Amino acid sequence: MTAFQITHPFSGFSVDSIDAARAFYGDTLGLDVTTNAMGFLDIRLPDGGSILVYAKPDHTPASFTILNFPVDDVEAAVDDLNGRGVVTKIYDDEMGTDAKGIMRGGPDRGPDIAWFRDPAGNVLSVLSAS
């Protein structure tokens, strides 16, 4: 038997405010968020798996996308997020995004994708599932 056994892997990232993260991930995005015994957040993903969110006093937002949400229709998802107060136009023309913040995919560009930030500045995305 090996000592390294994969049973329930999870990912994690830091935020500067647990309360703001709880409200954003739970209320704004509608994810299943609970607080564990250590005061960290556990985000349960719809298809299984989880994410640990912890407060870090000297938090620096990730410079890369920490969480991707595959969706059937990126434009509809962006409209929904914008209706919830989430800003999806976070990059200027360097990424080639349109007025809604959607980078249209193609053979050399990958799927349609739009990025947005959580209250701690971490980058998330919605991207075409197909």
Secondary structure in CASP SS format (residue, H / E / C, confidence):
PFRMAT SS
TARGET T0000
AUTHOR 0000-0000-0000
METHOD secondary structure of the structure
MODEL  1
M C 1.00
T C 1.00
A C 1.00
F C 1.00
Q C 1.00
I C 1.00
T C 1.00
H C 1.00
P C 1.00
F C 1.00
S E 1.00
G E 1.00
F E 1.00
S E 1.00
V E 1.00
D C 1.00
S C 1.00
I H 1.00
D H 1.00
A H 1.00
A H 1.00
R H 1.00
A H 1.00
F H 1.00
Y H 1.00
G H 1.00
D H 1.00
T H 1.00
L C 1.00
G C 1.00
L C 1.00
D E 1.00
V E 1.00
T E 1.00
T E 1.00
N C 1.00
A C 1.00
M C 1.00
G C 1.00
F C 1.00
L E 1.00
D E 1.00
I E 1.00
R E 1.00
L C 1.00
P C 1.00
D C 1.00
G C 1.00
G C 1.00
S E 1.00
I E 1.00
L E 1.00
V E 1.00
Y E 1.00
A E 1.00
K C 1.00
P C 1.00
D C 1.00
H C 1.00
T C 1.00
P C 1.00
A C 1.00
S C 1.00
F C 1.00
T E 1.00
I E 1.00
L E 1.00
N E 1.00
F E 1.00
P E 1.00
V E 1.00
D C 1.00
D C 1.00
V H 1.00
E H 1.00
A H 1.00
A H 1.00
V H 1.00
D H 1.00
D H 1.00
L H 1.00
N H 1.00
G H 1.00
R C 1.00
G C 1.00
V C 1.00
V C 1.00
T C 1.00
K C 1.00
I C 1.00
Y C 1.00
D C 1.00
D H 1.00
E H 1.00
M H 1.00
G C 1.00
T E 1.00
D C 1.00
A C 1.00
K C 1.00
G C 1.00
I E 1.00
M E 1.00
R C 1.00
G C 1.00
G E 1.00
P C 1.00
D C 1.00
R C 1.00
G E 1.00
P C 1.00
D C 1.00
I E 1.00
A E 1.00
W E 1.00
F E 1.00
R E 1.00
D C 1.00
P C 1.00
A C 1.00
G C 1.00
N C 1.00
V E 1.00
L E 1.00
S E 1.00
V E 1.00
L E 1.00
S E 1.00
A C 1.00
S C 1.00
END
